[in-house]
Amino acid sequence: QVQLVESGGGLVQAGGSLRLSCAASGRTFSSFAMGWFRQAPGKERDFVALISVSGGQTIYTDSVKGRFTISRDNTENTVYLQMNSLKPEDTAVYYCAAARRYSIRQSEYDYWGQGTQVTVSS
């Protein structure tokens, strides 16, 4: 079992930055690929970023490339999402999730956090 708890969301003006954290319980964190997903009001939940077990590989959805950075600290059982140059269209609930495979497909993810709200004002 892995429990995930996100933090770091909030209200920020366009152009600002936020860093989301996702703290994982359990001793097997380092065996999971970790992803960030987001769900905007009235829309489906979408993939944002993915990081491999070692942290050596990452994938981003096109709309956040160059602005967001995913990282992880396996000694702290934590994955991060640094979000810079935020835009109003980044407004969403952000979820972290853990998968046994390196995949952007939501069906591959076994564990999900409760989500943290990010609101970007124009």
C-alpha positions, 0 to 999 in steps of 0.5 A: 500500500502507498498513501499519497498526500499532495500539498502546495496548491493555492492561488497565484497570479498569471506568470507566477510560480508554485511548487507542488509536493506529494509525500508518499508513505510506505517503504516501496516509494522508490519502486514506483514511477510517479505522475502528476495529473490535473482536472480542470472544472468540467473536464476530464483528468489529464496527464501532466508529467511523469518521472521514472523510478530513478528520476532519470527519465521524464515526460511532459504534456506539450502544454507545460513543457519548458514551464513545469519540472517534475522531480523526486527525492527517494530518500524523502519519499516525495515527488515535486512539480515545480510550476513556473510561468503559470497561466489561467488555463493551468487552473485545476485540481492536481493529483499525484499518482504512483504506477508500477510501470513507466506510463502516462496512461491513467489505468496504469496508476495504482495509487492516487492522492486526494488532489490539491487545488491550483488557481491561476488568476489573470 
